[in-house]
Amino acid sequence: MSVGAGEGEAISCAPRGARQWWRDPVQECTWPVEYAGLLTSPVWRGVGVRDGRDRPVLLIPGFLAGDVSLVVLANWLQRTGYRPKLSGIVWNVGCAERYLPPLRRRLCALAERAGEPVVLVGHSRGGLLANALAGLEPGLVAKVVTLGSPLTDNLDVAPLTAAAVAGARWVETARDPGARSRHCLTSGCLCSYRDGTESAATGPVPLTCVASEDDGIVRPQSCVLPGAKVRWVRGSHLGLATNAQVYRILADELAPAGRPVRRSTTRR
């Protein structure tokens, strides 16, 4: 993982006086309001958004979610000139080793078709997979953008989420006895995920971490890695993939400098 935009350290630190995430689970109920705000925002219409010029973007969903959770984002990216590709994940709940091999194949195919490295955007656990993927295939990845991903501690999450992870771990070890010895779905996982994250820490791929101080599922400070470019937003964890502030950040992060600005993508 390399420092973004030439910075020697994170662009911003944790917000002062931020509410402790484990005391504000009600914040997660605001995602419908955030979605409605996105649909009425200028960024949704493409106002001020640089043209993507067919730049390839691979989208990876979060824990207990699938590609359907990123369809809105994929639609927006396509309308603003990008070439988005969904991950093929129906339900992101198993060991990372189940997802990384097919993700690597999808990444290779997308980069080959586009003729250029791919931008990876991952929501929550999807960001963890994206970061590991960049470590495993640095030559195929242009940049990684994580949305509310607990990069410093994969299990620094709210109690209900931790319980869901424990349940997923039990199911995984029941279907695959070897998962226990590999410490699947723990911070000490021994599969290729660990190799990827270790390689990403010193690799050349730029990393941008988007974190919300209102996150009710992941501790906000866990979503920030030293040396990464950090962008703070307001809003729920569940709503990060449909948050107008996040879309404005993605518009800035995904488009290389010099690409023309689209005035609007609204169809008449």
TIRO-766026 format. One line per 2 residues: number of its first residue (from 1); their letters; for each residue x, y, z of N, C-alpha, C, O. Coordinates in steps of 0.1 Angstrom, whole numbers. Layout:
# residues N
NUM> A> X,Y,Z,X,Y,Z,X,Y,Z,X,Y,Z  ...
END
This chain:
# residues 268
1> MS> 9,-12,0,0,0,0,9,12,0,17,14,9  7,21,-10,15,33,-10,7,45,-6,-5,45,-6
3> VG> 14,56,-3,8,68,2,1,75,-10,8,76,-20  -11,79,-8,-18,85,-19,-14,100,-22,-12,107,-12
5> AG> -14,104,-34,-12,118,-38,1,124,-32,1,136,-31  11,116,-29,24,122,-25,24,125,-10,34,131,-5
7> EG> 14,122,-2,14,126,12,22,116,19,23,104,16  29,121,30,37,112,38,29,106,50,34,97,57
9> EA> 17,111,51,8,106,62,-6,108,58,-9,114,48  -15,103,67,-29,104,63,-33,118,62,-28,127,70
11> IS> -43,121,53,-47,135,51,-54,141,63,-52,153,66  -62,133,70,-69,138,82,-68,128,93,-67,116,91
13> CA> -70,133,105,-70,124,117,-85,121,121,-94,127,115  -87,113,131,-100,110,135,-107,123,140,-101,131,146
15> PR> -120,124,137,-127,136,141,-128,138,156,-130,128,163  -125,150,160,-126,153,175,-140,151,180,-150,156,174
17> GA> -141,145,191,-154,144,198,-164,134,191,-176,135,193  -158,126,182,-167,116,175,-174,107,185,-168,102,194
19> RQ> -187,104,182,-194,95,191,-188,81,190,-185,77,179  -188,74,201,-183,61,201,-193,52,194,-205,52,198
21> WW> -189,45,184,-198,37,175,-206,27,182,-218,25,178  -201,21,193,-209,10,199,-220,16,208,-228,8,213
23> RD> -221,29,209,-232,35,217,-242,41,208,-252,47,213  -241,40,195,-250,47,186,-255,38,174,-254,42,163
25> PV> -260,26,178,-264,17,167,-276,22,159,-279,18,148  -284,31,165,-296,37,159,-292,44,146,-300,46,137
27> QE> -279,49,145,-275,56,133,-276,48,121,-278,54,110  -276,35,122,-277,26,110,-291,27,104,-293,23,92
29> CT> -301,32,111,-314,33,106,-316,45,96,-326,46,90  -305,53,95,-306,65,86,-303,62,71,-304,71,63
31> WP> -299,49,68,-295,47,54,-306,50,44,-302,55,33  -319,48,47,-329,52,36,-329,67,33,-331,71,22
33> VE> -327,75,44,-326,89,42,-314,93,34,-315,102,26  -303,86,37,-291,89,29,-292,85,15,-287,92,6
35> YA> -299,74,12,-302,70,-2,-310,80,-9,-308,84,-20  -321,85,-2,-329,95,-8,-321,108,-11,-324,115,-21
37> GL> -312,111,-2,-304,123,-4,-295,122,-16,-293,131,-23  -290,110,-18,-282,107,-30,-290,109,-43,-285,116,-52
39> LT> -302,104,-43,-310,105,-56,-314,119,-59,-317,122,-71  -313,128,-49,-317,142,-52,-304,151,-53,-306,163,-54
41> SP> -292,145,-52,-280,153,-52,-275,156,-66,-277,147,-75  -267,167,-68,-261,169,-81,-251,158,-85,-250,155,-97
43> VW> -244,152,-76,-234,142,-79,-241,130,-86,-235,124,-94  -253,127,-81,-260,116,-87,-263,118,-102,-263,109,-110
45> RG> -265,131,-106,-268,134,-120,-255,136,-127,-255,139,-140  -244,135,-121,-231,136,-127,-226,150,-128,-216,153,-135
47> VG> -232,160,-121,-228,174,-121,-214,175,-115,-212,171,-103  -204,180,-122,-191,182,-116,-183,170,-116,-172,170,-110
49> VR> -187,159,-122,-180,146,-121,-172,144,-134,-177,146,-145  -159,141,-133,-151,139,-144,-155,127,-152,-159,117,-146
51> DG> -153,127,-165,-157,115,-173,-147,104,-170,-135,106,-169  -153,92,-168,-145,80,-165,-137,74,-176,-127,67,-174
53> RD> -141,78,-189,-134,73,-201,-132,58,-201,-121,53,-204  -142,50,-197,-141,36,-197,-131,30,-187,-127,19,-189
55> RP> -127,37,-177,-118,32,-167,-124,20,-160,-136,22,-155  -118,9,-159,-124,-3,-152,-124,-2,-137,-114,3,-131
57> VL> -135,-5,-131,-137,-5,-116,-143,-18,-112,-154,-22,-117  -137,-25,-103,-142,-37,-97,-148,-35,-83,-141,-29,-75
59> LI> -161,-38,-81,-168,-35,-69,-170,-48,-61,-174,-58,-66  -167,-47,-48,-167,-59,-39,-176,-56,-27,-173,-46,-20
61> PG> -186,-64,-24,-196,-61,-14,-190,-65,0,-180,-71,2  -198,-60,10,-194,-63,24,-199,-76,30,-205,-84,23
63> FL> -196,-78,43,-200,-90,50,-215,-91,50,-222,-81,53  -220,-103,48,-234,-107,48,-242,-100,36,-254,-99,36
65> AG> -234,-94,27,-241,-88,15,-236,-94,2,-227,-103,2  -241,-90,-9,-237,-95,-22,-237,-84,-32,-238,-72,-28
67> DV> -235,-87,-45,-234,-77,-55,-246,-68,-56,-245,-56,-60  -258,-73,-52,-270,-65,-53,-268,-52,-44,-275,-42,-48
69> SL> -260,-52,-34,-259,-41,-25,-251,-30,-32,-251,-18,-27  -244,-33,-43,-236,-23,-50,-241,-20,-64,-234,-13,-72
71> VV> -254,-24,-67,-259,-21,-80,-261,-6,-83,-259,-1,-94  -266,1,-72,-268,15,-74,-255,22,-77,-254,31,-86
73> LA> -244,19,-70,-231,24,-73,-226,21,-87,-221,29,-94  -228,8,-91,-224,4,-105,-232,12,-115,-226,15,-126
75> NW> -244,14,-113,-252,22,-123,-247,36,-124,-246,41,-135  -244,42,-113,-238,56,-113,-225,56,-121,-222,65,-129
77> LQ> -216,47,-118,-203,46,-124,-204,45,-139,-197,51,-147  -214,36,-143,-216,34,-158,-221,47,-164,-216,50,-175
79> RT> -230,54,-158,-235,66,-164,-225,77,-164,-226,86,-173  -215,77,-155,-205,87,-155,-192,83,-163,-182,90,-162
81> GY> -193,73,-171,-183,69,-180,-173,59,-176,-163,56,-184  -175,52,-165,-166,41,-161,-171,28,-166,-182,26,-172
83> RP> -163,18,-164,-166,4,-168,-167,-4,-155,-157,-11,-152  -178,-4,-148,-179,-11,-135,-181,-26,-137,-188,-30,-147
85> KL> -176,-34,-128,-178,-48,-129,-181,-53,-114,-173,-50,-105  -192,-61,-113,-195,-66,-100,-186,-79,-97,-181,-85,-106
87> SG> -185,-82,-84,-176,-93,-80,-180,-107,-83,-172,-116,-84  -193,-109,-85,-198,-123,-86,-201,-129,-73,-205,-141,-72
89> IV> -200,-122,-62,-203,-127,-48,-218,-125,-46,-223,-114,-47  -224,-136,-42,-239,-136,-39,-241,-132,-24,-250,-125,-21
91> WN> -232,-138,-16,-234,-136,-1,-220,-137,5,-214,-148,6  -214,-126,9,-201,-125,14,-201,-129,29,-202,-121,38
93> VG> -199,-142,31,-200,-147,45,-189,-158,48,-187,-161,60  -183,-164,38,-173,-175,41,-159,-170,42,-157,-158,43
95> CA> -150,-179,43,-136,-176,44,-131,-168,32,-136,-170,21  -122,-159,34,-117,-151,23,-111,-160,12,-111,-156,0
97> ER> -106,-172,15,-100,-181,5,-110,-185,-5,-106,-189,-16  -123,-185,-1,-133,-189,-11,-135,-178,-21,-140,-181,-33
99> YL> -132,-166,-18,-135,-155,-27,-123,-149,-35,-124,-145,-46  -111,-150,-29,-100,-144,-35,-96,-150,-48,-93,-143,-58
101> PP> -96,-164,-50,-92,-169,-63,-101,-165,-74,-96,-161,-85  -115,-166,-73,-123,-161,-83,-122,-146,-86,-124,-141,-97
103> LR> -119,-138,-75,-117,-124,-76,-105,-121,-85,-104,-112,-93  -94,-129,-82,-82,-127,-90,-84,-130,-105,-79,-123,-113
105> RR> -92,-140,-108,-95,-143,-122,-103,-132,-128,-101,-128,-139  -113,-127,-120,-121,-116,-126,-113,-103,-128,-115,-96,-138
107> LC> -104,-101,-119,-95,-89,-120,-86,-90,-132,-85,-81,-140  -80,-102,-134,-72,-104,-146,-79,-102,-159,-74,-96,-168
109> AL> -91,-108,-159,-99,-107,-172,-103,-92,-174,-103,-88,-186  -107,-85,-164,-111,-71,-166,-99,-62,-170,-101,-54,-179
111> AE> -88,-64,-164,-76,-57,-167,-72,-60,-182,-67,-51,-189  -73,-72,-186,-69,-76,-199,-78,-70,-210,-73,-65,-220
113> RA> -91,-70,-207,-101,-64,-216,-99,-49,-217,-100,-43,-228  -96,-43,-206,-95,-28,-206,-82,-23,-211,-80,-12,-215
115> GE> -72,-32,-209,-58,-28,-213,-52,-18,-203,-43,-11,-207  -56,-19,-191,-51,-10,-181,-54,-16,-167,-63,-24,-166
117> PV> -47,-11,-156,-50,-16,-143,-64,-12,-138,-69,-2,-144  -69,-19,-129,-83,-17,-124,-83,-10,-111,-75,-13,-102
119> VL> -93,-2,-109,-96,4,-96,-105,-5,-88,-115,-10,-93  -101,-8,-75,-109,-17,-67,-116,-8,-57,-110,0,-50
121> VG> -129,-10,-55,-137,-3,-45,-145,-14,-37,-152,-22,-43  -142,-14,-24,-148,-24,-15,-155,-18,-4,-150,-9,3
123> HS> -167,-23,-1,-175,-18,10,-173,-28,22,-175,-40,21  -169,-22,34,-168,-30,46,-158,-42,43,-147,-40,40
125> RG> -163,-54,45,-154,-66,43,-149,-66,29,-138,-71,26  -157,-61,19,-152,-60,6,-139,-52,4,-131,-55,-5
127> GL> -138,-42,13,-125,-34,12,-113,-42,17,-102,-40,12  -116,-51,27,-105,-60,31,-100,-69,20,-88,-71,18
129> LA> -110,-74,13,-107,-83,1,-100,-75,-10,-91,-80,-16  -104,-63,-12,-98,-55,-22,-84,-52,-19,-75,-52,-27
131> NA> -81,-49,-6,-67,-46,-2,-58,-58,-3,-47,-57,-8  -64,-70,0,-56,-82,-1,-54,-85,-16,-43,-90,-20
133> LA> -64,-83,-24,-62,-85,-39,-52,-76,-45,-44,-81,-53  -51,-64,-40,-40,-55,-45,-26,-60,-41,-17,-58,-48
135> GL> -25,-66,-29,-13,-72,-25,-9,-84,-33,3,-86,-35  -19,-92,-37,-16,-104,-45,-13,-101,-60,-6,-108,-66
137> EP> -20,-90,-65,-19,-87,-79,-16,-72,-81,-24,-65,-87  -5,-67,-76,-3,-52,-76,-2,-46,-90,-5,-35,-92
139> GL> 3,-54,-100,5,-49,-113,-9,-47,-121,-9,-41,-131  -19,-53,-115,-32,-52,-122,-42,-42,-115,-53,-40,-119
141> VA> -37,-36,-104,-45,-27,-96,-40,-12,-97,-28,-10,-93  -48,-3,-101,-44,11,-101,-46,18,-88,-37,26,-84
143> KV> -56,14,-80,-59,21,-68,-69,12,-60,-77,5,-66  -69,14,-47,-79,7,-38,-86,18,-30,-80,27,-24
145> VT> -100,18,-30,-108,26,-22,-116,18,-13,-124,10,-18  -115,19,0,-123,11,9,-133,20,16,-131,32,19
147> LG> -145,15,18,-156,22,24,-160,15,37,-167,5,37  -156,21,48,-159,16,61,-153,2,64,-160,-6,70
149> SP> -141,0,60,-135,-13,61,-125,-14,73,-116,-5,74  -127,-23,83,-118,-24,95,-104,-29,91,-101,-41,95
151> LT> -96,-21,85,-83,-25,80,-73,-28,91,-65,-37,90  -74,-20,102,-64,-22,113,-67,-34,122,-58,-40,128
153> DN> -80,-37,123,-84,-49,131,-97,-54,125,-108,-47,126  -97,-65,118,-109,-70,110,-120,-72,120,-132,-72,115
155> LD> -118,-75,132,-129,-78,142,-132,-67,151,-139,-69,161  -128,-54,148,-131,-43,157,-145,-38,152,-147,-27,146
157> VA> -155,-46,156,-169,-43,151,-179,-43,162,-175,-47,174  -191,-39,160,-202,-39,170,-205,-53,174,-203,-63,167
159> PL> -210,-55,187,-213,-68,192,-222,-77,183,-219,-89,182  -232,-71,177,-241,-79,169,-233,-84,157,-235,-96,152
161> TA> -225,-76,151,-217,-80,140,-207,-91,144,-205,-100,136  -201,-89,155,-191,-99,160,-198,-112,162,-192,-123,159
163> AA> -211,-112,167,-218,-125,168,-221,-131,155,-220,-143,154  -224,-123,145,-226,-128,131,-213,-135,126,-214,-145,119
165> VA> -202,-128,128,-189,-134,124,-187,-147,131,-182,-157,124  -190,-148,144,-188,-160,151,-196,-171,145,-192,-183,144
167> GA> -209,-168,142,-218,-178,136,-213,-182,122,-213,-194,119  -208,-173,114,-202,-176,101,-190,-185,102,-188,-194,94
169> RW> -182,-183,113,-170,-191,115,-174,-205,119,-168,-215,114  -185,-207,127,-189,-220,131,-194,-228,118,-191,-239,117
171> VE> -202,-221,110,-206,-227,97,-195,-231,88,-195,-242,83  -185,-222,87,-174,-225,79,-165,-237,83,-161,-245,75
173> TA> -163,-238,96,-156,-249,102,-164,-262,101,-158,-273,100  -177,-261,101,-185,-273,100,-185,-279,86,-185,-291,84
175> RD> -185,-270,76,-184,-275,62,-170,-278,57,-168,-285,48  -160,-272,64,-146,-274,60,-138,-275,73,-134,-264,78
177> PG> -135,-287,78,-127,-288,90,-114,-281,89,-109,-277,100  -108,-280,78,-95,-273,77,-95,-259,80,-85,-252,82
179> AR> -107,-253,79,-109,-238,82,-105,-235,96,-100,-224,98  -106,-244,105,-102,-241,119,-87,-240,120,-82,-231,127
181> SR> -80,-249,114,-65,-248,114,-60,-236,107,-49,-231,110  -68,-231,97,-63,-219,90,-68,-206,97,-65,-195,92
183> HC> -75,-208,108,-80,-196,116,-89,-187,107,-88,-175,108  -97,-193,99,-106,-186,90,-115,-177,98,-120,-180,109
185> LT> -118,-165,92,-127,-155,97,-122,-150,111,-130,-147,120  -109,-149,112,-103,-143,124,-92,-134,119,-89,-134,107
187> SG> -87,-125,128,-76,-116,124,-63,-124,121,-54,-118,115  -62,-136,125,-50,-144,123,-51,-154,111,-44,-164,111
189> CL> -60,-152,102,-63,-161,91,-50,-164,83,-42,-155,81  -48,-177,80,-35,-181,74,-36,-184,59,-27,-189,53
191> CS> -48,-180,53,-49,-182,39,-43,-171,30,-35,-163,36  -45,-171,18,-39,-161,9,-43,-147,12,-36,-137,8
193> YR> -54,-145,20,-58,-132,24,-47,-126,33,-43,-114,31  -41,-133,42,-30,-128,50,-18,-124,41,-12,-114,43
195> DG> -14,-133,32,-3,-130,23,-6,-116,15,3,-108,13  -18,-115,11,-22,-103,3,-21,-90,12,-16,-80,7
197> TE> -26,-91,24,-26,-79,32,-12,-75,36,-9,-63,37  -4,-85,39,10,-82,42,18,-76,31,26,-67,32
199> SA> 15,-81,19,22,-75,7,16,-61,4,24,-53,0  3,-59,6,-2,-46,3,3,-35,12,4,-24,8
201> AT> 7,-39,25,13,-29,34,25,-22,29,28,-11,33  33,-29,21,45,-23,16,45,-22,0,55,-19,-6
203> GP> 34,-25,-5,32,-25,-20,31,-11,-26,30,-1,-19  30,-11,-39,29,2,-46,15,8,-49,14,19,-54
205> VP> 5,0,-46,-8,4,-49,-14,15,-39,-14,13,-27  -18,27,-44,-24,37,-36,-36,32,-29,-44,25,-35
207> LT> -38,37,-16,-50,33,-9,-57,45,-3,-50,54,3  -70,46,-6,-78,57,0,-88,50,9,-96,41,5
209> CV> -89,54,22,-98,49,32,-109,59,34,-107,70,39  -121,55,31,-133,64,34,-139,58,47,-143,46,48
211> AS> -141,67,57,-146,63,70,-157,73,75,-156,85,71  -167,68,82,-177,76,87,-176,77,103,-175,66,109
213> ED> -176,89,108,-176,90,122,-189,86,129,-190,84,141  -199,83,121,-212,79,126,-214,64,125,-225,59,128
215> DG> -204,57,120,-205,42,118,-210,35,130,-204,36,141  -220,27,128,-226,19,139,-223,5,139,-228,-3,147
217> IV> -214,1,130,-210,-13,128,-196,-16,130,-191,-25,136  -187,-7,124,-173,-8,125,-167,5,133,-172,16,130
219> RP> -158,2,142,-152,14,148,-145,23,138,-137,18,130  -149,36,137,-143,44,126,-128,44,126,-122,44,115
221> QS> -121,45,137,-107,45,137,-100,33,131,-89,33,127  -108,22,131,-102,9,126,-102,9,110,-97,1,104
223> CV> -109,19,105,-110,20,90,-99,28,84,-99,31,72  -89,32,92,-78,40,87,-65,33,89,-62,29,100
225> LP> -57,33,79,-43,27,80,-33,38,79,-35,48,71  -22,38,87,-12,48,86,-6,48,72,-4,38,65
227> GA> -4,61,67,1,62,53,-9,63,42,-6,67,31  -22,59,46,-32,59,35,-38,73,34,-37,81,44
229> KV> -44,76,23,-52,88,22,-66,86,28,-72,76,25  -70,95,37,-82,93,45,-92,103,42,-89,115,42
231> RW> -105,99,40,-116,108,37,-127,105,47,-132,94,47  -131,115,55,-142,113,65,-155,118,59,-155,128,53
233> VR> -166,111,62,-179,114,58,-188,113,70,-184,108,81  -201,117,69,-211,115,79,-221,105,73,-224,106,61
235> GS> -227,97,82,-237,87,77,-234,73,82,-224,70,89  -244,65,80,-244,51,85,-234,42,77,-229,45,66
237> HL> -230,31,83,-221,21,77,-229,15,65,-223,13,54  -241,11,68,-249,4,57,-251,13,45,-253,8,34
239> GL> -252,26,47,-255,35,37,-242,41,29,-244,49,21  -230,36,32,-219,41,26,-219,39,11,-213,47,3
241> AT> -225,29,6,-226,26,-9,-236,35,-16,-238,34,-28  -244,42,-8,-255,51,-13,-255,64,-6,-265,70,-3
243> NA> -243,69,-4,-241,82,3,-236,92,-6,-225,90,-12  -242,104,-7,-238,114,-17,-224,119,-14,-217,122,-23
245> QV> -220,120,-1,-207,124,2,-196,114,-3,-186,118,-8  -199,102,-2,-190,91,-7,-189,92,-22,-178,90,-28
247> YR> -200,94,-29,-200,95,-44,-192,107,-48,-185,106,-58  -192,118,-41,-184,129,-45,-169,126,-43,-161,130,-51
249> IL> -166,119,-32,-152,114,-30,-148,105,-41,-137,106,-46  -156,95,-45,-153,86,-55,-151,93,-69,-142,90,-76
251> AD> -159,104,-71,-157,112,-83,-143,118,-84,-137,119,-94  -138,122,-72,-125,128,-71,-114,117,-72,-104,119,-79
253> EL> -116,106,-65,-106,96,-64,-104,87,-76,-93,83,-80  -115,84,-83,-114,75,-94,-109,81,-107,-103,74,-116
255> AP> -112,94,-110,-109,100,-122,-95,106,-122,-92,115,-113  -86,102,-131,-72,109,-131,-74,123,-135,-84,127,-142
257> AG> -64,131,-131,-65,146,-134,-65,148,-149,-58,141,-156  -72,158,-153,-72,162,-167,-84,156,-175,-86,161,-186
259> RP> -91,147,-169,-103,142,-176,-114,153,-175,-116,159,-165  -122,155,-186,-132,165,-187,-143,163,-177,-146,151,-173
261> VR> -149,174,-172,-160,173,-163,-173,171,-170,-176,178,-180  -181,162,-165,-195,160,-171,-204,169,-164,-205,169,-152
263> RS> -212,176,-172,-222,185,-166,-234,178,-160,-239,181,-149  -238,168,-167,-250,160,-162,-251,147,-170,-247,147,-182
265> TT> -256,137,-163,-258,124,-170,-273,121,-171,-277,110,-174  -281,131,-168,-296,130,-168,-301,128,-182,-297,135,-191
267> RR> -308,117,-184,-314,115,-198,-327,123,-200,-335,124,-191  -328,128,-212,-340,136,-215,-349,127,-224,-360,132,-228
END
